[in-house]
Amino acid sequence: MLPAEDIYQCLVREISEEANIFCERAVLRGTINWTGFGPQGENWFGFIYRIEHFSGTPRLSNEEGDLVWVDVADIFKLPMWEGDKYFLPLVFDDDPRIFHGFMPYRNAHPISWSYSRI
């Protein structure tokens, strides 16, 4: 995040810079508290958005790698963090409530997952 940004402005800017698409509607799906997750075992707090409408022509790649569209049904075929499989179903389900999760890590692996919805 840049110093003068809120979390939504950061999302819009990052997606524009990295994928060349412009968020016209994004919905907050949840938050996650990852304790012990970072490279040095630090604690991270994340905001999980789902972009529901955008404009622009997506790039095919950026400095981080290839950018491809994948059907939601195929998302678990992608390489991902071990813990992603726990919260991704909540991002794409039909429940309109926001989830708030807690996923502690130890030695680069999640040791539990819990969440509430409001």
C-alpha positions, -999 to 999 in steps of 0.1 A, spaced: 0 0 0 11 35 -6 9 59 24 -21 78 12 -42 48 0 -70 30 16 -73 -8 10 -97 -5 -19 -76 22 -37 -46 -1 -33 -65 -31 -48 -76 -10 -78 -41 4 -84 -24 -30 -80 -47 -48 -104 -44 -20 -129 -6 -20 -127 -2 -58 -128 -30 -69 -151 -40 -38 -170 -76 -42 -160 -97 -15 -142 -120 -26 -114 -155 -13 -118 -170 -35 -91 -151 -54 -64 -167 -70 -34 -150 -76 -1 -155 -113 6 -134 -116 37 -104 -110 59 -78 -134 71 -53 -132 100 -23 -154 91 -1 -156 122 35 -169 116 30 -168 79 55 -143 65 91 -151 53 104 -145 89 73 -160 106 56 -126 109 19 -120 112 -1 -109 81 -36 -96 78 -53 -98 44 -84 -85 27 -99 -108 2 -118 -92 -27 -136 -107 -57 -137 -85 -88 -171 -88 -103 -169 -63 -132 -139 -47 -149 -128 -30 -181 -96 -31 -201 -77 -58 -219 -58 -81 -195 -21 -86 -200 -9 -121 -209 20 -118 -184 38 -94 -161 71 -95 -142 57 -121 -118 47 -146 -145 19 -156 -169 -16 -143 -164 -44 -167 -175 -81 -170 -170 -92 -202 -152 -127 -214 -146 -136 -213 -109 -143 -250 -111 -107 -255 -121 -91 -232 -96 -78 -260 -73 -57 -274 -102 -35 -243 -99 -4 -241 -78 -12 -222 -46 -3 -218 -10 -13 -248 11 -38 -227 31 -56 -212 1 -77 -244 -3 -95 -235 30 -107 -200 22 -111 -200 -16 -145 -218 -15 -158 -189 6 -146 -164 -19 -167 -179 -47 -198 -192 -29 -232 -176 -29 -233 -166 7 -233 -128 7 -219 -126 43 -183 -115 47 -160 -142 63 -133 -134 89 -107 -162 91 -78 -171 113 -51 -194 100 -20 -198 121 11 -211 104 41 -230 118 72 -239 97 55 -226 65 23 -248 69 -11 -240 82 -19 -257 115 -56 -248 117 -84 -228 101 -114 -212 116 -137 -185 104 -169 -167 112 -194 -150 89 -214 -119 96 
